[in-house]
Amino acid sequence: MAILSHVGGLFTSWVAPLIIYLIKKDDADKFSAENAREALNFQITLIIWYFACFILSFVLIGLFLFWVVALANLVCSIVAAVKASNGITYRYPLTLRLIK
């Protein structure tokens, strides 16, 4: 479930990590809940970044930054999934920890 929360974020944004977090947060398996929480926080932060890119697109820099954010999403999600498969909770860089 931990790997699915990271990879699911690539395809469903915040929906898959939220569902996994809500299912696993009270279980004895804290590893999946921690990974789902990290993935959810990252996806929420990405929404904020995409909104900032939209605003900055009126100055044309946002168009470039949009692709940077999308690439960061892809790379970080893959790295997080690999770390989760090795039993390590990955902490995404530059992520707001909104859900604790």
C-alpha positions in Angstrom: 0.0 0.0 0.0 2.9 2.4 0.6 4.2 2.1 -2.9 0.7 2.5 -4.3 0.2 5.7 -2.4 3.3 7.3 -4.1 2.6 5.9 -7.6 -1.2 6.6 -7.2 -0.3 10.2 -6.7 1.1 10.4 -10.2 -2.2 9.3 -11.7 -4.9 10.6 -9.3 -3.1 13.5 -7.6 -4.3 13.6 -4.0 -7.2 11.1 -4.2 -5.2 7.8 -4.0 -3.0 9.0 -1.1 -6.0 10.3 0.8 -7.9 7.0 0.5 -4.9 5.0 1.5 -4.2 7.3 4.4 -7.8 7.2 5.7 -7.8 3.4 5.5 -4.4 2.9 7.1 -4.1 5.6 9.7 -5.7 3.6 12.5 -4.1 0.2 11.5 -1.1 -1.3 13.2 0.8 -0.9 9.9 2.1 2.6 10.5 4.5 2.4 7.6 1.8 2.6 5.0 0.0 5.4 6.8 3.3 7.4 7.1 4.0 7.0 3.4 0.4 7.9 2.4 0.6 11.0 4.6 3.9 12.1 2.9 2.4 11.4 -0.5 -0.7 13.4 0.4 1.2 16.3 1.7 3.3 16.3 -1.4 0.3 16.2 -3.7 -1.4 19.1 -1.8 1.9 21.1 -2.1 2.0 20.4 -5.8 -1.5 21.8 -6.2 -0.3 25.0 -4.6 2.8 25.0 -6.9 0.6 24.5 -10.0 -1.6 27.4 -8.9 1.5 29.6 -8.5 2.6 28.5 -12.0 -0.8 29.4 -13.4 -0.5 32.9 -11.9 3.1 33.3 -13.2 2.1 32.1 -16.6 0.8 35.6 -17.3 4.4 36.7 -17.1 5.4 33.6 -19.2 7.8 32.2 -16.5 5.0 30.0 -15.2 4.9 28.1 -18.4 8.5 26.9 -17.9 7.9 26.4 -14.1 4.9 24.2 -14.9 7.1 21.7 -16.6 9.7 21.9 -13.8 7.0 21.1 -11.2 5.6 18.2 -13.4 9.1 16.7 -13.7 9.7 17.1 -10.0 6.4 15.2 -9.4 7.5 12.4 -11.6 11.0 12.1 -10.3 10.1 12.4 -6.6 7.2 10.0 -6.8 9.4 7.4 -8.5 12.1 7.8 -5.9 9.6 7.6 -3.1 8.1 4.4 -4.5 11.5 2.8 -4.7 12.3 3.9 -1.1 9.0 2.5 0.1 9.7 -0.8 -1.6 12.9 -0.9 0.4 11.1 -0.2 3.6 12.1 3.4 4.0 9.7 6.3 4.5 10.6 9.0 2.0 10.3 12.6 2.9 9.6 14.7 -0.1 11.7 17.9 -0.4 10.1 21.3 -0.3 6.8 19.9 1.0 4.4 21.6 3.3 3.6 19.3 6.2 -0.1 20.1 6.3 -1.4 16.7 7.5 0.4 15.5 10.6 
